[in-house]
Amino acid sequence: MAYLQNILYQVPLVQTIGSTDREIASLQLDSRKVQPGDLFIAVRGNQADGHLYIPTAIAAGAIAIVCEEIPPITPEGITFLQVQNAGEALGLLAHHFYADPSNELTLVGVTGTNGKTTIATLLFKLFSALGYHCGLISTVQNQIGETIIPSTHTTPDAIQLNSLLQKMRLEGCTHVFMECSSHAIHQHRIAGLHFAGAIFSNITHDHLDYHHSFDEYIRVKKSFFDHLNAQAFAISNADDKRGEVMLQNTRAKKLFYSLTRPADFKGKIFENALTGLVMLVNEVEVHFRLIGQFNAYNLLAVYGAACSLGEDSQKVLTQLSAISGAEGRFDYQVSSTGIIGIIDYAHTPDAVENVLTTIHQLKKGFEQVITVVGCGGDRDKTKRPLMAQIACKYSSWVILTSDNPRSENPEDILRDMQAGLEAADGRKYITVLDRKEAIKTAVGLAKAGDILLIAGKGHEKYQEIKGVKHPFDDKQVLAITFTLLDK
């Protein structure tokens, strides 16, 4: 419960109809969840316009409405609050309703196309190992200490997010590490939050179905850093060609990490193998359990953030050397016959290329690289042919298959992928619509020493087809297939 006039702090109002001196039971975005005494926020989304559900919310007992347009009929006893941007207002309202939880937490946000989950997860594991009680908000899962809370979005909506942050604060968390997706930034889900620091990993083509242009995608990511205050730190990847652009307007302390250029947090790879990375980090040699150049960047980002939060650099490196990565990120298993299978969430052209180039660095001779890859339905179509091209470029065999087709016909998605392939590629790829059969086919093509990449779903435990999430786990399917192969 909170008084409306109190949670309106900093919310720019265009017009107010009715009293703000009233107690609000809860905030609601979904009119179907409204209970008597609630405040309903009418947000215009991609799928629906909340303004259409104002009458439903009032009928269910809402006593106050936040909207961008005041409806023609304003029933007696209902407070109407007109704002320019309901999404932004929601972020501020939620933050104040839950007593500004981020103000009492050391909150670090991670954004970029690839690496967000790994960086946030490594920070959570690192600071937990350093003795802090931590919270994690990520694509894979949300976590409070040892308690795991299932995750449905990379970044929850503003109400869920602030409720979760309040829960973390009440349960004694001192540090929280969260992914900040471009959708969440654009939709103001993180509005009002107080960030101690922010990290930029990299940016490549993704989510153009939502942002419509790459320039807009970049602008949205950059806006996260633009809104940091002068007491925060902003860490960016100096080796990404837009790494400096991301920080050019921030008031936060600017810091950079790099493998190739002078930087605050400098790394050099000595060895990259299935046993892990051996790196020089700011002149200290360290062995890490993670694999691949992309993870070298992730580790530098984590190291930089920890040092920026005042931790001892040697203790940080000691703890980081013992930590494993996030589930579904370069997860590998080996069959008894010597076939290496790698599960990875790679679902963008750049991520697929990063994983495949890492695999080639791990090869010892003439082993085959066999890739199983698909693209999600109802998402950016421009990356489909690119992902198929990259898979064929770096693989001996490619099996194009279903990912999460959602409402699309999976055969149409595969046609989009094949449109990017040359005639010469026809000799190295096949299409297998059923993902389980595709994985079995890949194993059947492999011999001892060969490396299989199962890309696109990583940690996910489902496959979404026609709006229904069916149980499906790449890691489990591969393990069962390996077991059958061993018999």
MIDREN-769609 format. One line per 10 residues: their letters; for each residue x, y, z of C-alpha. Coordinates in nm, 2 decimals. Example, Ala and Ser with C-alpha at 12.3 -4.5 7.8 and 13.67 -1.06 7.14 Angstrom:
AS) 1.23,-0.45,0.78  1.37,-0.11,0.71
This chain:
MAYLQNILYQ) 0.00,0.00,0.00  0.12,0.35,-0.08  -0.03,0.70,-0.11  -0.08,0.81,-0.47  0.06,1.16,-0.41  0.38,1.01,-0.27  0.45,0.77,-0.56  0.39,1.05,-0.82  0.72,1.21,-0.71  0.92,1.30,-1.03
VPLVQTIGST) 0.64,1.18,-1.26  0.58,1.46,-1.51  0.20,1.51,-1.52  0.01,1.68,-1.81  -0.32,1.69,-1.64  -0.48,1.55,-1.32  -0.86,1.48,-1.27  -0.96,1.38,-0.92  -0.78,1.35,-0.59  -0.42,1.22,-0.54
DREIASLQLD) -0.47,1.19,-0.17  -0.57,0.83,-0.17  -0.41,0.49,-0.09  -0.32,0.26,-0.37  -0.33,-0.12,-0.31  -0.11,-0.22,-0.60  0.00,-0.12,-0.95  -0.13,-0.31,-1.25  -0.04,-0.32,-1.62  -0.29,-0.60,-1.70
SRKVQPGDLF) -0.66,-0.51,-1.66  -0.74,-0.87,-1.59  -0.53,-0.86,-1.27  -0.69,-0.54,-1.13  -0.83,-0.57,-0.78  -1.03,-0.30,-0.59  -0.81,-0.01,-0.49  -0.55,-0.06,-0.76  -0.38,0.19,-1.00  -0.40,0.09,-1.36
IAVRGNQADG) -0.13,0.21,-1.60  -0.25,0.22,-1.97  0.07,0.15,-2.17  0.07,0.13,-2.55  0.26,-0.18,-2.64  0.34,-0.37,-2.96  0.06,-0.62,-2.91  -0.21,-0.41,-2.73  -0.30,-0.06,-2.63  -0.37,-0.04,-2.26
HLYIPTAIAA) -0.61,0.26,-2.32  -0.86,0.01,-2.47  -0.88,-0.16,-2.13  -0.94,0.13,-1.90  -1.32,0.06,-1.87  -1.23,-0.30,-1.78  -0.99,-0.19,-1.52  -1.24,0.05,-1.36  -1.51,-0.22,-1.36  -1.27,-0.44,-1.17
GAIAIVCEEI) -1.21,-0.18,-0.90  -0.93,0.05,-1.02  -0.95,0.38,-0.84  -0.68,0.56,-1.04  -0.57,0.55,-1.40  -0.24,0.66,-1.56  -0.28,0.73,-1.93  -0.15,0.93,-2.22  -0.50,1.03,-2.34  -0.79,1.10,-2.10
PPITPEGITF) -1.10,0.90,-2.21  -1.41,1.09,-2.32  -1.60,0.96,-2.01  -1.43,1.00,-1.66  -1.65,0.83,-1.40  -1.69,1.00,-1.06  -1.45,0.89,-0.79  -1.18,0.78,-1.03  -0.85,0.97,-1.04  -0.71,1.02,-1.39
LQVQNAGEAL) -0.34,1.11,-1.44  -0.24,1.21,-1.79  0.13,1.18,-1.88  0.34,1.21,-2.20  0.48,0.86,-2.18  0.30,0.60,-1.97  0.59,0.35,-1.99  0.83,0.60,-1.84  0.57,0.70,-1.57  0.53,0.33,-1.49
GLLAHHFYAD) 0.90,0.29,-1.42  0.90,0.58,-1.18  0.57,0.49,-1.01  0.69,0.13,-0.96  1.02,0.24,-0.81  0.84,0.47,-0.56  0.56,0.22,-0.48  0.82,-0.03,-0.37  1.01,0.23,-0.16  1.29,0.30,-0.41
PSNELTLVGV) 1.47,-0.03,-0.35  1.77,0.03,-0.58  1.87,0.33,-0.37  1.98,0.09,-0.10  2.14,-0.17,-0.33  2.47,-0.17,-0.53  2.30,-0.22,-0.87  2.51,-0.29,-1.18  2.34,-0.32,-1.52  2.49,-0.51,-1.82
TGTNGKTTIA) 2.38,-0.43,-2.18  2.50,-0.53,-2.53  2.41,-0.78,-2.79  2.61,-1.08,-2.66  2.76,-1.16,-2.33  2.50,-1.00,-2.10  2.40,-1.32,-1.93  2.76,-1.45,-1.87  2.88,-1.11,-1.74  2.59,-1.07,-1.50
TLLFKLFSAL) 2.62,-1.44,-1.38  2.99,-1.41,-1.33  2.95,-1.10,-1.13  2.68,-1.27,-0.91  2.91,-1.57,-0.86  3.21,-1.36,-0.79  3.06,-1.13,-0.53  2.89,-1.42,-0.37  3.23,-1.59,-0.34  3.37,-1.26,-0.20
GYHCGLISTV) 3.12,-1.29,0.09  2.83,-1.07,-0.02  2.46,-1.16,-0.03  2.37,-1.10,-0.39  2.08,-1.09,-0.64  2.08,-1.18,-1.01  1.83,-1.08,-1.28  1.91,-1.25,-1.60  1.78,-1.43,-1.91  1.85,-1.77,-1.75
QNQIGETIIP) 1.71,-1.71,-1.41  1.66,-1.46,-1.13  1.83,-1.55,-0.80  1.84,-1.42,-0.44  2.14,-1.59,-0.27  2.08,-1.96,-0.32  1.71,-1.92,-0.41  1.63,-1.95,-0.78  1.33,-1.77,-0.92  1.23,-1.86,-1.28
STHTTPDAIQ) 1.29,-1.59,-1.54  1.04,-1.52,-1.82  1.21,-1.21,-1.97  1.57,-1.08,-1.99  1.45,-0.78,-1.79  1.11,-0.80,-1.61  0.85,-0.53,-1.65  0.89,-0.23,-1.42  0.64,-0.36,-1.16  0.79,-0.71,-1.14
LNSLLQKMRL) 1.14,-0.57,-1.15  1.09,-0.33,-0.86  0.90,-0.59,-0.66  1.19,-0.83,-0.71  1.45,-0.56,-0.61  1.25,-0.48,-0.30  1.24,-0.86,-0.21  1.62,-0.87,-0.26  1.67,-0.57,-0.03  1.44,-0.71,0.24
EGCTHVFMEC) 1.63,-1.04,0.23  1.96,-0.87,0.29  2.11,-0.84,-0.06  2.38,-0.58,-0.09  2.47,-0.62,-0.46  2.24,-0.69,-0.75  2.36,-0.77,-1.11  2.11,-0.75,-1.39  2.09,-0.77,-1.77  1.94,-0.46,-1.93
SSHAIHQHRI) 1.79,-0.56,-2.27  1.73,-0.30,-2.54  1.36,-0.37,-2.51  1.37,-0.29,-2.14  1.56,0.03,-2.20  1.33,0.15,-2.47  1.02,0.06,-2.28  1.15,0.24,-1.97  1.13,-0.07,-1.75  1.45,0.05,-1.57
AGLHFAGAIF) 1.33,0.41,-1.53  1.39,0.55,-1.19  1.65,0.28,-1.09  1.97,0.40,-0.93  2.27,0.22,-1.09  2.61,0.21,-0.93  2.76,0.11,-1.26  2.69,-0.01,-1.61  2.88,-0.24,-1.85  2.87,-0.25,-2.24
SNITHDHLDY) 2.98,-0.58,-2.39  2.94,-0.53,-2.77  2.68,-0.45,-3.03  2.58,-0.64,-3.35  2.27,-0.68,-3.56  1.98,-0.81,-3.35  1.62,-0.72,-3.26  1.57,-0.52,-3.59  1.22,-0.65,-3.60  1.16,-0.43,-3.29
HHSFDEYIRV) 1.40,-0.13,-3.34  1.36,-0.12,-3.72  1.71,0.01,-3.78  2.06,-0.06,-3.65  2.11,0.31,-3.57  1.80,0.31,-3.35  1.92,-0.01,-3.17  2.25,0.16,-3.10  2.08,0.48,-2.98  1.86,0.28,-2.73
KKSFFDHLNA) 2.17,0.10,-2.59  2.35,0.43,-2.56  2.07,0.60,-2.38  2.13,0.36,-2.08  2.47,0.52,-2.03  2.34,0.87,-2.10  2.12,0.85,-1.80  2.38,0.74,-1.55  2.48,0.99,-1.28  2.82,1.13,-1.21
QAFAISNADD) 2.88,0.89,-0.91  2.84,0.58,-1.12  3.10,0.40,-1.34  3.05,0.31,-1.71  3.27,0.03,-1.85  3.29,-0.03,-2.22  3.46,-0.27,-2.46  3.73,-0.06,-2.63  3.77,-0.33,-2.91  3.41,-0.29,-3.02
KRGEVMLQNT) 3.39,-0.01,-3.28  3.10,0.15,-3.10  3.26,0.10,-2.75  3.36,0.47,-2.72  3.04,0.60,-2.88  2.84,0.43,-2.60  3.01,0.64,-2.34  3.05,0.97,-2.52  2.76,1.15,-2.34  2.77,0.98,-2.01
RAKKLFYSLT) 2.83,1.17,-1.68  2.96,0.85,-1.52  3.33,0.77,-1.48  3.45,0.62,-1.81  3.65,0.30,-1.81  3.75,0.06,-2.09  3.86,-0.30,-2.12  4.05,-0.45,-2.42  4.25,-0.74,-2.56  4.41,-0.53,-2.84
RPADFKGKIF) 4.43,-0.16,-2.73  4.55,0.04,-2.43  4.28,0.02,-2.16  4.21,0.04,-1.79  4.16,-0.33,-1.78  4.39,-0.50,-2.03  4.40,-0.86,-2.12  4.61,-1.09,-2.34  4.54,-1.45,-2.42  4.83,-1.70,-2.38
ENALTGLVML) 4.63,-2.02,-2.42  4.28,-2.11,-2.53  4.18,-2.48,-2.49  3.90,-2.70,-2.36  4.07,-2.68,-2.02  4.01,-2.30,-2.01  4.19,-1.97,-2.08  4.53,-1.87,-1.97  4.54,-1.49,-1.97  4.75,-1.19,-1.86
VNEVEVHFRL) 4.52,-0.95,-1.69  4.67,-0.61,-1.60  5.01,-0.79,-1.59  4.89,-1.08,-1.38  4.88,-1.43,-1.53  4.56,-1.62,-1.45  4.41,-1.95,-1.55  4.03,-1.93,-1.60  3.78,-2.22,-1.64  3.60,-2.04,-1.92
IGQFNAYNLL) 3.68,-2.10,-2.29  3.71,-1.87,-2.59  3.81,-1.51,-2.68  3.45,-1.39,-2.62  3.48,-1.51,-2.27  3.81,-1.33,-2.23  3.62,-1.01,-2.30  3.35,-1.12,-2.05  3.61,-1.18,-1.78  3.77,-0.85,-1.84
AVYGAACSLG) 3.44,-0.67,-1.80  3.37,-0.85,-1.48  3.72,-0.78,-1.35  3.68,-0.41,-1.43  3.34,-0.39,-1.26  3.47,-0.56,-0.94  3.77,-0.33,-0.93  3.54,-0.03,-0.99  3.33,-0.14,-0.69  3.64,-0.12,-0.47
EDSQKVLTQL) 3.74,-0.49,-0.45  4.10,-0.60,-0.43  4.22,-0.69,-0.77  4.42,-1.00,-0.66  4.13,-1.14,-0.47  3.90,-1.08,-0.77  4.13,-1.27,-1.00  4.18,-1.56,-0.75  3.80,-1.60,-0.72  3.73,-1.56,-1.09
SAISGAEGRF) 3.98,-1.83,-1.18  3.76,-2.09,-1.00  3.42,-1.98,-1.14  3.23,-2.15,-1.43  3.01,-1.96,-1.67  2.63,-1.94,-1.72  2.42,-2.25,-1.81  2.39,-2.30,-2.19  2.69,-2.08,-2.27  2.96,-2.30,-2.43
DYQVSSTGII) 2.83,-2.60,-2.22  3.02,-2.90,-2.35  3.00,-3.28,-2.30  3.20,-3.56,-2.45  3.06,-3.90,-2.56  3.25,-4.22,-2.47  3.34,-4.24,-2.83  3.52,-3.91,-2.82  3.26,-3.68,-2.99  3.25,-3.33,-2.83
GIIDYAHTPD) 2.91,-3.17,-2.81  2.88,-2.80,-2.73  2.55,-2.63,-2.63  2.54,-2.26,-2.68  2.27,-1.99,-2.67  2.42,-1.82,-2.98  2.12,-1.68,-3.16  2.27,-1.38,-3.35  2.51,-1.39,-3.65  2.80,-1.25,-3.44
AVENVLTTIH) 2.74,-1.49,-3.15  2.74,-1.79,-3.39  3.06,-1.67,-3.55  3.22,-1.61,-3.21  3.14,-1.97,-3.10  3.25,-2.13,-3.43  3.58,-1.94,-3.45  3.65,-2.04,-3.09  3.58,-2.40,-3.18  3.83,-2.37,-3.47
QLKKGFEQVI) 4.09,-2.24,-3.23  4.03,-2.56,-3.01  4.07,-2.80,-3.30  4.39,-3.00,-3.31  4.38,-3.13,-3.66  4.12,-3.23,-3.92  3.82,-3.29,-3.70  3.48,-3.21,-3.85  3.28,-2.92,-3.71  2.91,-3.00,-3.73
TVVGCGGDRD) 2.66,-2.73,-3.66  2.29,-2.75,-3.57  2.12,-2.41,-3.60  1.78,-2.25,-3.64  1.63,-1.91,-3.60  1.34,-1.80,-3.38  1.00,-1.71,-3.53  0.84,-1.37,-3.49  1.18,-1.21,-3.46  1.43,-1.02,-3.67
KTKRPLMAQI) 1.43,-1.19,-4.01  1.73,-1.01,-4.15  1.97,-1.22,-3.94  1.84,-1.55,-4.07  2.04,-1.57,-4.40  2.35,-1.43,-4.22  2.33,-1.71,-3.96  2.31,-1.98,-4.22  2.60,-1.82,-4.42  2.82,-1.81,-4.11
ACKYSSWVIL) 2.73,-2.17,-4.01  2.83,-2.30,-4.35  3.15,-2.09,-4.36  3.29,-2.24,-4.04  3.14,-2.59,-4.05  3.20,-2.92,-4.23  2.83,-3.00,-4.20  2.53,-2.78,-4.11  2.19,-2.90,-4.01  1.93,-2.62,-4.04
TSDNPRSENP) 1.64,-2.69,-3.81  1.37,-2.53,-3.59  1.45,-2.31,-3.30  1.14,-2.15,-3.14  0.91,-2.10,-3.44  0.65,-1.94,-3.23  0.36,-1.84,-3.46  0.56,-1.88,-3.78  0.57,-2.18,-4.01  0.91,-2.33,-3.94
EDILRDMQAG) 0.95,-2.42,-4.31  0.93,-2.05,-4.39  1.20,-1.97,-4.14  1.43,-2.24,-4.30  1.36,-2.09,-4.64  1.47,-1.75,-4.52  1.79,-1.91,-4.39  1.86,-2.09,-4.71  1.81,-1.77,-4.91  2.15,-1.65,-4.79
LEAADGRKYI) 2.34,-1.96,-4.91  2.54,-2.01,-5.23  2.51,-2.30,-5.46  2.84,-2.44,-5.33  2.69,-2.45,-4.98  2.43,-2.70,-5.10  2.69,-2.98,-5.06  2.74,-2.92,-4.69  2.39,-2.85,-4.54  2.07,-3.04,-4.49
TVLDRKEAIK) 1.74,-2.94,-4.34  1.58,-3.14,-4.06  1.27,-2.97,-3.94  1.24,-3.16,-3.61  1.50,-3.03,-3.37  1.55,-3.36,-3.18  1.60,-3.55,-3.51  1.84,-3.28,-3.62  2.06,-3.33,-3.31  2.05,-3.71,-3.37
TAVGLAKAGD) 2.15,-3.66,-3.73  2.44,-3.44,-3.62  2.56,-3.71,-3.38  2.52,-3.97,-3.66  2.75,-3.77,-3.89  3.02,-3.74,-3.63  3.32,-3.96,-3.54  3.57,-3.95,-3.26  3.72,-3.61,-3.21  3.46,-3.42,-3.41
ILLIAGKGHE) 3.29,-3.12,-3.26  2.92,-3.06,-3.26  2.77,-2.72,-3.20  2.40,-2.71,-3.10  2.32,-2.34,-3.13  2.04,-2.11,-3.05  1.86,-2.23,-2.73  2.13,-2.29,-2.47  1.97,-2.29,-2.13  1.61,-2.30,-2.25
KYQEIKGVKH) 1.40,-2.60,-2.14  1.12,-2.55,-2.39  1.04,-2.51,-2.76  0.76,-2.27,-2.84  0.54,-2.38,-3.13  0.21,-2.20,-3.21  0.20,-2.03,-2.88  0.26,-2.35,-2.68  0.58,-2.41,-2.49  0.67,-2.78,-2.52
PFDDKQVLAI) 0.94,-2.94,-2.29  1.27,-2.94,-2.48  1.63,-2.93,-2.36  1.92,-2.94,-2.61  2.16,-3.05,-2.34  1.93,-3.34,-2.24  1.86,-3.45,-2.59  2.23,-3.45,-2.67  2.32,-3.65,-2.35  2.05,-3.91,-2.43
TFTLLDK) 2.17,-3.94,-2.79  2.53,-3.98,-2.67  2.41,-4.25,-2.43  2.23,-4.44,-2.70  2.54,-4.41,-2.92  2.75,-4.56,-2.65  2.54,-4.88,-2.62
